[in-house]
Amino acid sequence: MSIRVKIIFVILPLIMVAVVLAGMSSYFVAASAVTRVAMDFLAFKASELEKYANGQWNLLVDNGLVGRSDMESAAKAAVESFARSVLRSDTETIIAVDPAGRAAMRAGPAAPLPGEEAALSILAGAGDRGFGTIRMGSGDRVAFYFPFRPFNWLILVTEDRGAFYGAVESIARTSIAILALSMLVSVFLVLLMARFITRPLEVLSKAMQKIIDENDLEQRVPVEYKDEIGQLSHTFNLMLEELGKAYKQIKLFAYGQAVAQTKERKIKLIFEKYVPKDVIDLVYGNPEDMLVGDTRILAVLFSDIRSFTTISEKMTPNDLVDTLNKYFSYMVEVIMQDHGGMVDKYIGDAIMAYWGTPKKRDDDALQSVLAGLDMLTALDRFNEWQKERGMAPWAIGIGINYGGLTVGNIGSARKMNYTVIGDMVNLASRLEGATKRYHQPIIISESVQRGVKDSLRCRHIDTVAVKGKTTGVRIYTTRKTLTSEETRTWDLHDQALELYYSRKFKDAEAAFRDILKDSPDDYPAEIFKERALAFAKNPPPASWDGVEVLTEK
């Protein structure tokens, strides 16, 4: 038996088996991948539709509109409109059926025939979610379905079975053609290679080995023979040429990636001027988490410039903008750089900031108060700058609260804001407004005082019910350090308050009067002296709890 026959008998079966296995595995992998992508696409649409339907139902619940047929009909119409918006082909259909299997909502051409409603009714009654094939519109359809109980619907996202598996069938036909062609080419190449297995092949092998050893894609294999070996040499040269081009493309791609990363870093730096860095990092790391609200314990700070309207009327627009930017730069540096807070927004001349998200720290309450006190120190530096420009000094008020809030992206699809909302935010704003009433630069709530009392001295200013509330809360002011006179005044104030809340109004009035002898400008003592004097003449009812109701914001 000749060596050519031996080569054919040995190599040809191996190549044939390898080609068949590679072709079949490629087909199964591709078909599985295409099917999975199509299934995931249906599941994704179903998930988005479910989120949207839940959102419409939550709007009804949050606004107390459940039970109103007109509003529920509007919500169902919105779901149907959204379903139509996600259709991407003429054969897709999204349908919601009631427990009887009848169509309650439909987007797309297919609709259940009377004889098909029974099967859909059974599927709806099961209340399951899943993926399967259903009969609808006299044809088989692939569907992803889930129950939506608020409307008592079973929602199905469907596609015509022929369209759904069309790509897979095309892959099968192509794979068979490629497999047949590959087998023919394999037989042909084996027959050719078997003819030349002597010296010409050795020359070719040595030339190839040299290129591999030197790793030089610019070299070429010499084409010395006008036969199959020469053709193989030429083909190898063409492959080297293409590999060289591919290598250049890889280098260009790597360069493009480096440029893109540089641009991405620049964009992140730009957006950090508008969105906190921790929020941007959270979006990059877990973008899906940013779409979900969360309840957290946060410290919220509000600050406001006193008499800003009067100040702005005396300044040109350019001077006003420059001065505000200078002021904000001082305040933001203290909040974000020095104490790790987040500036939520500027409300005109006011600043809203918070501590506790995206990163939670054990000393968020303390850091918020230290930030407020350092903002007052920074204001002194700002006023020195104002004095150099011949401008009047500014004064600010700061209110801080600590408690449970809702955190998340609030807004619309076009414009969203990562912020905090809740009753505790409103109280922080009211505390900032109370600084004007009590002539204090900073006022904190009782929940904040509990978190800082071991580090800072706090003075009980009053027990108030802010506008819109009936429950009283204790409010405090605080300082980093106190003079000996201030320490004595605060101690006497605490003692006088005990008399006041014990309904010993005459003794309390005398105690507050003693405070004013040493500190005539102590406004809280002045307020309680007048209250105690009034209650001494006209005692409050037995139900009096000492809460002062504030009627102004």
C-alpha positions as CSV (number, residue, x, y, z in Angstrom):
1,M,0.0,0.0,0.0
2,S,1.4,3.4,-1.0
3,I,2.1,6.1,1.4
4,R,-0.4,8.3,-0.3
5,V,-3.1,5.7,0.4
6,K,-1.9,5.4,4.0
7,I,-2.1,9.1,4.5
8,I,-5.6,9.2,3.0
9,F,-6.8,6.3,5.2
10,V,-5.4,7.8,8.3
11,I,-5.9,11.6,7.9
12,L,-9.2,11.7,6.0
13,P,-11.3,9.9,8.7
14,L,-9.9,12.2,11.4
15,I,-10.6,15.3,9.4
16,M,-14.1,14.1,8.5
17,V,-14.9,13.4,12.2
18,A,-13.4,16.7,13.3
19,V,-15.3,18.7,10.7
20,V,-18.6,16.9,11.5
21,L,-18.1,17.4,15.3
22,A,-17.1,21.1,14.8
23,G,-20.0,21.7,12.5
24,M,-22.6,20.0,14.7
25,S,-21.3,21.7,17.9
26,S,-21.3,25.1,16.2
27,Y,-24.8,24.5,15.1
28,F,-26.0,23.5,18.5
29,V,-24.2,26.4,20.2
30,A,-25.4,29.0,17.7
31,A,-29.0,27.6,17.8
32,S,-29.0,27.5,21.6
33,A,-27.6,31.0,21.8
34,V,-30.1,32.5,19.3
35,T,-33.0,30.7,21.1
36,R,-31.7,32.0,24.5
37,V,-31.4,35.5,23.2
38,A,-35.0,35.4,21.8
39,M,-36.3,34.0,25.1
40,D,-34.4,36.6,27.1
41,F,-35.8,39.3,24.8
42,L,-39.3,38.2,25.5
43,A,-38.6,37.8,29.2
44,F,-37.0,41.3,29.2
45,K,-40.1,42.8,27.6
46,A,-42.3,41.0,30.1
47,S,-40.2,42.3,33.0
48,E,-40.3,45.9,31.7
49,L,-44.1,45.6,31.2
50,E,-44.6,44.2,34.7
51,K,-42.5,47.1,36.2
52,Y,-44.6,49.6,34.2
53,A,-47.9,48.0,35.3
54,N,-46.8,47.9,38.9
55,G,-45.8,51.6,38.6
56,Q,-49.3,52.5,37.3
57,W,-51.0,50.5,40.1
58,N,-48.7,52.1,42.7
59,L,-49.8,55.5,41.4
60,L,-53.4,54.6,42.0
61,V,-52.6,53.3,45.5
62,D,-50.4,56.2,46.5
63,N,-53.1,58.7,45.3
64,G,-56.0,56.9,46.9
65,L,-57.6,56.2,43.5
66,V,-58.1,52.5,43.8
67,G,-61.7,51.7,43.1
68,R,-62.3,54.5,40.7
69,S,-63.2,52.9,37.5
70,D,-62.2,55.9,35.3
71,M,-58.7,56.1,36.9
72,E,-58.2,52.3,36.7
73,S,-59.3,52.4,33.1
74,A,-56.7,55.1,32.5
75,A,-54.0,53.0,34.1
76,K,-55.0,50.0,32.0
77,A,-54.9,52.2,28.9
78,A,-51.4,53.4,29.9
79,V,-50.2,49.8,30.2
80,E,-51.7,49.0,26.8
81,S,-49.9,52.0,25.3
82,F,-46.6,50.9,26.9
83,A,-47.1,47.4,25.5
84,R,-47.5,48.8,22.0
85,S,-44.3,50.8,22.4
86,V,-42.2,47.8,23.1
87,L,-43.4,45.8,20.0
88,R,-40.6,45.4,17.5
89,S,-42.1,43.2,14.7
90,D,-45.4,42.8,12.9
91,T,-45.8,39.3,14.3
92,E,-45.4,40.1,18.0
93,T,-48.4,40.4,20.2
94,I,-48.8,41.4,23.9
95,I,-52.1,40.4,25.4
96,A,-53.7,40.4,28.8
97,V,-56.5,37.9,29.4
98,D,-59.1,37.8,32.2
99,P,-59.9,34.6,34.3
100,A,-62.3,33.5,31.5
101,G,-59.5,33.6,28.9
102,R,-60.9,36.6,27.1
103,A,-58.7,39.4,25.9
104,A,-58.8,42.4,28.4
105,M,-55.9,44.2,26.7
106,R,-54.2,43.6,23.4
107,A,-51.3,45.1,21.5
108,G,-50.5,43.3,18.2
109,P,-52.3,41.3,15.5
110,A,-53.0,38.0,17.2
111,A,-56.1,37.4,19.3
112,P,-57.5,34.3,20.9
113,L,-60.3,32.6,19.1
114,P,-63.4,31.4,21.1
115,G,-62.1,27.8,21.0
116,E,-58.8,28.9,22.4
117,E,-60.1,30.8,25.4
118,A,-60.5,27.7,27.5
119,A,-56.8,26.9,27.5
120,L,-55.9,30.5,28.3
121,S,-58.5,30.4,31.2
122,I,-56.7,27.4,32.6
123,L,-53.4,29.1,32.3
124,A,-54.7,32.2,33.9
125,G,-56.3,30.2,36.8
126,A,-52.9,28.6,37.6
127,G,-51.5,32.0,38.4
128,D,-48.0,30.9,37.4
129,R,-45.3,32.7,35.3
130,G,-43.2,31.0,32.8
131,F,-42.3,30.3,29.1
132,G,-44.1,28.0,26.7
133,T,-46.0,27.5,23.5
134,I,-49.7,28.4,23.3
135,R,-52.3,28.2,20.6
136,M,-53.7,31.6,19.7
137,G,-55.2,33.0,16.5
138,S,-55.2,29.6,14.8
139,G,-51.4,29.3,15.1
140,D,-48.8,28.3,17.6
141,R,-47.0,31.1,19.4
142,V,-44.1,31.2,21.8
143,A,-45.0,33.2,24.9
144,F,-43.6,34.5,28.2
145,Y,-46.5,35.0,30.6
146,F,-47.0,36.3,34.2
147,P,-50.0,37.1,36.4
148,F,-50.8,40.7,37.3
149,R,-53.1,40.4,40.2
150,P,-54.1,44.0,40.8
151,F,-56.1,43.9,37.5
152,N,-56.8,40.2,37.7
153,W,-54.9,39.7,34.4
154,L,-52.6,37.1,32.9
155,I,-50.2,39.0,30.6
156,L,-48.6,37.2,27.7
157,V,-45.7,38.5,25.6
158,T,-45.9,36.4,22.5
159,E,-44.2,35.8,19.1
160,D,-45.2,33.7,16.1
161,R,-43.5,30.3,16.5
162,G,-42.2,30.4,12.9
163,A,-40.7,33.9,13.3
164,F,-39.3,32.9,16.7
165,Y,-37.5,29.9,15.5
166,G,-36.8,31.2,12.0
167,A,-33.2,32.2,12.8
168,V,-32.6,28.7,14.2
169,E,-33.9,27.0,11.1
170,S,-31.7,29.3,9.0
171,I,-28.7,28.4,11.1
172,A,-29.5,24.7,10.6
173,R,-29.6,25.0,6.8
174,T,-26.5,27.1,6.7
175,S,-24.7,24.7,9.1
176,I,-25.6,21.7,6.8
177,A,-24.3,23.5,3.8
178,I,-21.1,24.6,5.5
179,L,-20.6,21.1,6.9
180,A,-21.0,19.5,3.4
181,L,-18.8,22.1,1.8
182,S,-16.2,21.6,4.6
183,M,-16.2,17.9,4.1
184,L,-15.7,18.2,0.4
185,V,-12.9,20.7,0.9
186,S,-11.3,18.4,3.5
187,V,-11.3,15.4,1.1
188,F,-9.9,17.5,-1.7
189,L,-7.1,19.0,0.5
190,V,-6.2,15.5,1.9
191,L,-5.9,14.1,-1.7
192,L,-3.7,17.0,-2.7
193,M,-1.5,16.9,0.4
194,A,-1.0,13.2,0.0
195,R,0.7,13.7,-3.3
196,F,3.5,15.9,-2.0
197,I,5.0,14.9,1.3
198,T,8.6,14.9,0.5
199,R,11.3,17.6,0.2
200,P,9.0,20.5,-1.1
201,L,7.0,20.1,2.1
202,E,10.2,20.2,4.2
203,V,11.3,23.4,2.5
204,L,7.9,24.9,3.3
205,S,8.0,23.7,6.9
206,K,11.4,25.2,7.5
207,A,10.4,28.6,6.0
208,M,7.3,28.6,8.2
209,Q,9.3,27.7,11.3
210,K,11.7,30.6,10.6
211,I,8.8,33.0,10.5
212,I,7.4,31.7,13.7
213,D,10.7,31.7,15.5
214,E,11.5,35.3,14.5
215,N,7.9,36.4,15.1
216,D,8.1,38.6,12.0
217,L,4.8,38.8,10.1
218,E,6.5,40.9,7.4
219,Q,8.4,37.9,6.1
220,R,7.0,35.6,3.4
221,V,7.4,32.0,2.5
222,P,9.2,31.6,-0.9
223,V,6.9,30.1,-3.6
224,E,9.4,27.8,-5.3
225,Y,7.0,25.3,-6.8
226,K,4.1,25.6,-9.2
227,D,2.1,22.9,-7.5
228,E,-0.1,22.3,-4.4
229,I,2.9,23.1,-2.1
230,G,3.4,26.4,-4.0
231,Q,-0.3,27.2,-3.6
232,L,0.0,26.4,0.1
233,S,3.0,28.7,0.4
234,H,1.1,31.4,-1.4
235,T,-2.0,30.9,0.9
236,F,0.3,31.0,3.9
237,N,1.6,34.3,2.7
238,L,-1.9,35.7,2.3
239,M,-2.6,34.5,5.8
240,L,0.4,36.4,7.1
241,E,-0.7,39.5,5.3
242,E,-4.2,39.3,6.9
243,L,-2.6,38.5,10.3
244,G,-0.5,41.6,9.8
245,K,-3.6,43.7,9.0
246,A,-5.4,42.2,12.0
247,Y,-2.4,42.9,14.3
248,K,-2.5,46.6,13.1
249,Q,-6.2,46.6,13.8
250,I,-5.7,45.2,17.2
251,K,-3.1,48.0,18.0
252,L,-5.6,50.6,16.7
253,F,-8.3,49.1,18.8
254,A,-6.1,49.1,21.9
255,Y,-5.3,52.7,21.2
256,G,-8.9,53.6,20.7
257,Q,-9.8,51.9,24.0
258,A,-7.1,53.9,25.8
259,V,-8.5,57.1,24.3
260,A,-12.1,56.1,25.2
261,Q,-11.0,55.4,28.8
262,T,-9.3,58.8,28.9
263,K,-12.5,60.4,27.7
264,E,-14.6,58.5,30.2
265,R,-12.4,59.7,33.0
266,K,-12.8,63.3,31.7
267,I,-16.6,62.9,31.5
268,K,-16.7,61.5,35.0
269,L,-14.7,64.5,36.3
270,I,-17.1,66.8,34.6
271,F,-20.2,65.1,36.0
272,E,-18.7,65.1,39.5
273,K,-19.3,68.9,39.4
274,Y,-23.0,68.1,39.2
275,V,-23.4,64.6,40.8
276,P,-21.5,63.4,43.9
277,K,-18.6,61.1,43.1
278,D,-19.9,58.3,45.3
279,V,-23.2,58.4,43.3
280,I,-21.4,58.2,40.0
281,D,-19.3,55.3,41.2
282,L,-22.4,53.5,42.4
283,V,-24.1,54.0,39.0
284,Y,-21.0,52.5,37.2
285,G,-20.8,49.6,39.6
286,N,-24.5,48.8,40.0
287,P,-26.7,50.7,37.5
288,E,-29.8,48.7,38.2
289,D,-29.7,49.6,42.0
290,M,-30.1,53.3,41.2
291,L,-33.6,52.7,39.9
292,V,-34.8,51.3,43.3
293,G,-35.7,53.5,46.2
294,D,-34.4,52.7,49.7
295,T,-35.2,53.7,53.2
296,R,-32.2,54.8,55.3
297,I,-31.3,56.8,58.4
298,L,-29.8,60.1,57.3
299,A,-28.7,63.5,58.6
300,V,-30.2,66.4,56.5
301,L,-28.9,69.9,56.7
302,F,-30.5,73.1,55.3
303,S,-28.7,76.5,55.3
304,D,-30.1,79.8,54.1
305,I,-28.7,83.3,53.7
306,R,-30.5,85.9,55.8
307,S,-32.3,88.7,53.9
308,F,-30.9,87.5,50.6
309,T,-33.6,89.3,48.6
310,T,-32.5,92.6,50.1
311,I,-28.9,91.8,49.4
312,S,-29.5,90.8,45.8
313,E,-31.4,94.0,45.0
314,K,-28.3,96.0,45.8
315,M,-26.0,94.0,43.5
316,T,-25.6,93.7,39.7
317,P,-26.3,90.3,38.3
318,N,-22.6,89.6,37.6
319,D,-21.5,90.6,41.1
320,L,-24.3,88.6,42.6
321,V,-23.3,85.4,40.6
322,D,-19.6,85.9,41.5
323,T,-20.4,86.4,45.2
324,L,-22.8,83.4,45.4
325,N,-20.2,81.2,43.7
326,K,-17.6,82.3,46.1
327,Y,-20.0,81.7,49.1
328,F,-21.0,78.2,47.7
329,S,-17.3,77.2,47.2
330,Y,-16.6,77.9,50.9
331,M,-19.7,76.0,52.1
332,V,-19.4,73.0,49.7
333,E,-15.7,72.5,50.6
334,V,-16.7,72.2,54.3
335,I,-19.7,69.8,53.6
336,M,-18.1,67.5,51.0
337,Q,-14.3,67.7,51.5
338,D,-14.1,68.2,55.3
339,H,-17.0,66.2,56.5
340,G,-17.9,63.7,53.8
341,G,-21.4,65.0,53.1
342,M,-23.4,65.2,49.8
343,V,-24.7,68.5,48.5
344,D,-28.2,67.5,47.2
345,K,-29.2,70.8,45.6
346,Y,-29.0,74.6,45.6
347,I,-32.5,76.1,46.2
348,G,-31.8,79.7,45.2
349,D,-29.4,80.8,47.9
350,A,-30.1,77.9,50.2
351,I,-28.1,74.6,50.4
352,M,-29.6,71.2,51.1
353,A,-27.0,68.5,52.1
354,Y,-27.2,65.0,53.6
355,W,-25.0,62.4,55.3
356,G,-25.6,58.6,55.2
357,T,-25.9,57.7,51.5
358,P,-24.5,56.3,49.3
359,K,-22.1,55.4,52.1
360,K,-23.3,54.9,55.7
361,R,-21.1,56.0,58.6
362,D,-21.6,55.6,62.3
363,D,-21.0,59.3,62.9
364,D,-23.2,60.8,60.2
365,A,-25.2,62.9,62.8
366,L,-22.0,64.2,64.4
367,Q,-20.4,65.0,61.0
368,S,-23.5,66.9,59.9
369,V,-23.3,69.1,63.0
370,L,-19.6,69.6,62.8
371,A,-20.1,70.6,59.1
372,G,-22.8,73.2,60.2
373,L,-20.4,74.7,62.8
374,D,-17.5,74.8,60.4
375,M,-19.8,76.5,57.8
376,L,-20.2,79.3,60.3
377,T,-16.4,79.5,60.6
378,A,-16.1,79.5,56.9
379,L,-18.7,82.3,56.7
380,D,-16.3,84.4,58.8
381,R,-13.6,83.9,56.2
382,F,-16.1,84.7,53.4
383,N,-17.2,87.9,55.2
384,E,-13.5,89.0,55.4
385,W,-13.4,88.6,51.6
386,Q,-16.6,90.6,51.5
387,K,-15.1,93.4,53.6
388,E,-12.1,93.6,51.3
389,R,-14.5,94.3,48.4
390,G,-16.4,96.9,50.4
391,M,-19.5,94.6,50.7
392,A,-21.7,94.0,53.8
393,P,-21.3,90.8,55.7
394,W,-23.7,87.9,55.2
395,A,-25.5,85.9,57.9
396,I,-26.9,82.4,57.6
397,G,-29.1,80.0,59.5
398,I,-28.6,76.2,59.6
399,G,-31.1,73.5,60.5
400,I,-30.2,69.8,60.9
401,N,-32.4,66.8,61.4
402,Y,-31.7,63.0,61.7
403,G,-34.0,60.2,60.9
404,G,-35.5,57.7,58.4
405,L,-35.8,59.0,54.8
406,T,-36.4,57.6,51.3
407,V,-33.4,57.6,49.0
408,G,-33.4,57.1,45.3
409,N,-33.6,58.5,41.8
410,I,-36.6,60.9,41.6
411,G,-37.8,62.4,38.4
412,S,-38.7,61.3,34.8
413,A,-37.0,59.3,32.1
414,R,-35.5,62.6,30.7
415,K,-34.3,64.2,34.0
416,M,-33.7,62.4,37.3
417,N,-32.2,63.5,40.5
418,Y,-30.6,61.3,43.1
419,T,-32.1,62.8,46.3
420,V,-33.9,62.2,49.6
421,I,-37.5,62.8,50.4
422,G,-39.6,62.4,53.5
423,D,-41.1,64.2,56.5
424,M,-37.6,64.4,58.2
425,V,-36.5,66.6,55.3
426,N,-39.4,69.0,55.9
427,L,-38.5,69.2,59.6
428,A,-34.9,70.1,58.8
429,S,-36.1,72.9,56.6
430,R,-38.4,74.1,59.3
431,L,-35.6,74.1,61.8
432,E,-33.5,76.3,59.5
433,G,-36.5,78.7,59.4
434,A,-36.7,78.6,63.2
435,T,-33.2,80.0,63.5
436,K,-34.6,83.4,62.7
437,R,-37.3,83.2,65.4
438,Y,-34.8,82.2,68.1
439,H,-31.9,84.3,66.9
440,Q,-29.6,81.3,66.7
441,P,-27.2,80.5,63.8
442,I,-27.8,76.7,64.1
443,I,-30.7,74.6,65.4
444,I,-30.7,70.8,65.6
445,S,-33.5,68.4,66.4
446,E,-33.6,66.1,69.4
447,S,-32.6,63.1,67.3
448,V,-29.4,64.9,66.2
449,Q,-28.7,66.0,69.8
450,R,-28.8,62.4,71.0
451,G,-26.1,61.5,68.4
452,V,-23.8,64.4,69.3
453,K,-24.3,65.1,73.0
454,D,-21.2,63.0,74.0
455,S,-19.0,65.2,71.7
456,L,-20.7,68.7,71.7
457,R,-22.4,70.8,74.3
458,C,-26.1,71.4,73.3
459,R,-28.6,73.9,74.7
460,H,-32.3,73.1,74.8
461,I,-33.9,76.1,73.0
462,D,-37.6,75.1,73.0
463,T,-40.1,72.3,72.4
464,V,-42.0,73.2,69.3
465,A,-44.5,71.8,66.8
466,V,-43.5,73.1,63.4
467,K,-46.0,74.3,60.9
468,G,-48.2,71.5,59.6
469,K,-47.4,69.3,62.6
470,T,-49.1,68.8,66.0
471,T,-46.5,66.7,67.7
472,G,-43.8,68.6,69.6
473,V,-40.1,68.0,69.2
474,R,-37.2,69.4,71.3
475,I,-34.9,71.7,69.5
476,Y,-31.3,72.6,70.5
477,T,-28.4,74.8,69.5
478,T,-24.8,73.8,69.9
479,R,-21.3,75.1,69.8
480,K,-17.8,73.6,69.5
481,T,-16.5,75.5,72.5
482,L,-18.1,77.8,75.1
483,T,-16.7,80.7,77.1
484,S,-17.0,80.6,80.9
485,E,-19.8,83.1,80.6
486,E,-21.7,81.1,78.0
487,T,-21.2,77.9,80.1
488,R,-22.8,79.6,83.1
489,T,-25.6,81.0,81.0
490,W,-26.4,77.6,79.4
491,D,-26.3,75.9,82.8
492,L,-28.7,78.5,84.3
493,H,-30.9,78.2,81.3
494,D,-31.3,74.4,81.8
495,Q,-32.2,75.0,85.5
496,A,-34.7,77.7,84.5
497,L,-36.3,75.4,81.9
498,E,-36.9,72.7,84.6
499,L,-38.8,75.2,86.7
500,Y,-40.7,76.4,83.6
501,Y,-41.8,72.9,82.5
502,S,-42.6,72.0,86.1
503,R,-45.2,74.9,86.0
504,K,-43.3,77.0,88.5
505,F,-43.7,80.0,86.4
506,K,-42.8,82.7,89.0
507,D,-39.6,81.0,89.9
508,A,-38.8,80.4,86.2
509,E,-39.5,84.0,85.4
510,A,-37.0,85.1,88.1
511,A,-34.4,82.6,86.9
512,F,-34.6,83.8,83.3
513,R,-34.5,87.4,84.5
514,D,-31.2,86.5,86.4
515,I,-29.8,85.2,83.1
516,L,-30.6,88.4,81.3
517,K,-28.8,90.5,83.9
518,D,-25.5,88.8,83.0
519,S,-26.4,88.2,79.3
520,P,-28.9,90.9,78.2
521,D,-28.8,89.8,74.6
522,D,-29.7,86.2,75.3
523,Y,-32.8,85.9,73.2
524,P,-34.0,82.4,74.3
525,A,-34.0,83.6,77.9
526,E,-35.9,86.7,76.9
527,I,-38.6,84.5,75.2
528,F,-39.0,82.2,78.1
529,K,-39.1,85.1,80.6
530,E,-42.0,86.6,78.7
531,R,-43.8,83.2,78.5
532,A,-43.2,82.5,82.2
533,L,-44.5,86.0,83.2
534,A,-47.6,85.5,81.1
535,F,-48.3,82.0,82.5
536,A,-47.7,83.3,86.0
537,K,-50.6,85.7,85.5
538,N,-52.8,83.3,83.5
539,P,-51.8,79.7,84.1
540,P,-52.2,77.3,81.2
541,P,-54.7,74.4,81.3
542,A,-53.9,71.1,82.9
543,S,-53.3,69.6,79.5
544,W,-50.5,72.0,78.7
545,D,-47.3,70.2,77.7
546,G,-45.0,73.1,77.0
547,V,-45.1,72.7,73.2
548,E,-44.9,76.0,71.3
549,V,-46.7,75.8,68.0
550,L,-44.8,77.6,65.2
551,T,-47.1,79.2,62.6
552,E,-44.3,80.3,60.2
553,K,-42.0,78.1,58.0
